[in-house]
Amino acid sequence: MKPHLLLLLLAAVTFSSCDSRSGPNDDPRPLAVATTTMVADLVSEIGGDDIRLVGLMGPGIDPHSYIPRIGDTKLLDEADVVFYNGLHLEGRFQTTLESMEKRGKKTVAVTRSIPAGRLLAPEEGFEGAYDPHVWGDPLLWAETVPSVIQALSELIPARADEFATRGKAYASEIRKIHEWAAETMAIIPDENRVLVTSHDAFFYFGRAYQFEVRGLQGVSTASEAGIEDRTQLVKYLKDLKVPTVFPESTVSDKGLAAVASEAGVKLSEAELFSDALGTPGDTFQHHGVGYDRGTYLGMHAHNVTTVTTGLQP
């Protein structure tokens, strides 16, 4: 089951038209600000033309180490609502957002509607925290829809029914992309279901699709891979005869490339999108269906096809 091409392209157009810092000052629509590209895409799908949406982080931006720009403070002050991932994906910036909420600013962590029992703890460190990369599992990402519907409905009560309708439709598309992903990757044999990436961003993806996952760096890209980590990963690759490892769009591939060279395995030419979507309008074709890497659905489709290409027999 594949998402309709037209829906994906329309989503890309909607997001790119809303994601503008130079929108008209006399625009009467409420201003919604979103941190990451995934969150901005989510809010765009549900808010549609009823809101003016601005995303803080663009394609290729690492949210773990994001440093707010001068203009961000003004945007956050002017915003009627601020949406962010939460679970400390935004690093120290989350502290700023939480402080704003205490001062009366409407801020929404979209992951708040995900049951805690379905969240994963990081593999190492970060005691008391959860792994924030929940979008790797589409069924979990669909759980973020209610938090956006609720916040926008409180902001514009007259459009609550429309927000609910859009949210229901989008959650359905997310679930369909999950079913399509499982079917697409079914050709990967059990012995090849090992996903090695630049950092630990794919544990939810691995749980959803039965992959063993290893990252060169930890959950946060702020951590550096030491000599011992690299040595262990090289041994791991050799022992399991992993055919391909995968760099990420928001993390330098130098460390993983060195590991791949030493282990004698292939470094995928195509990067995986981990902490940010691609550029809106950057489409690719898979079995006659077009996907836009600048949308969540297209990004997930890209990752699935890239992993399938790298790990299939």
ZICOR-V807104 format. One line per field, one symbol per residue. ss: DSSP state (@ for helix, = for strand, . for the rest). phi: phi as a letter, one per 30 degrees, with the letter a starting at -180 (. if undefined). burial: + if it has 16 or more other ideal C-beta (glycine too) atoms within 10 Angstrom, else -. Layout:
ss->???
phi->???
burial->???
//
This chain:
ss->....@@@@@@@@@@@@@@...........=====..@@@@@@@@@@@@@@=====.......@@@....@@@@@@@@@..====........@@@@@@@@@@....===@@@@..@@@...............@@@.@@@@@@@@@@@@@@@@@@.@@@@@@@@@@@@@@@@@@@@@@@@@@@@@@@..@@@.======...@@@@@@@..======.........@@@@@@@@@@@@@@...===.=.....@@@@@@@@@@..==....=..........====..====...@@@@@@@@@@@@@@@@..
phi->.cddeddddddddddddddbdcdddcdddecccbdddddddddddcdhddbccbcdcceiddddcdcededdddddddddabcbdihiddiddddddddddddjddbbddddddeedcdcdedaiheiccddddddceddddddeeddeddddddbedceddddddddddeddddddddddddddddddedcdbccbdbdcbddedddbicdbbbdcdecdddcdddddddddddedddchddbcbdbdcbecddddddddddicdcedcdcdccadddejdcbcbhiccbcddcdddddddddddddddcde
burial->-++---+++-++-+++-++---------++++++++++++++++++++-++++++++-+-++++-+-+---+--++--+++++++++++++-++-++--+-----++++++--+----++-+---+---+++++++++-++++++++++++++-++--+--+++-++--++-++-+++-++--++--+---+++++++++++++++-++-+-+++++++++-+-+---++--++-++----++++++++++-+-++--++--+-+-++-+++++++++-+-+++-----+++++++++++++++++++-++--
//
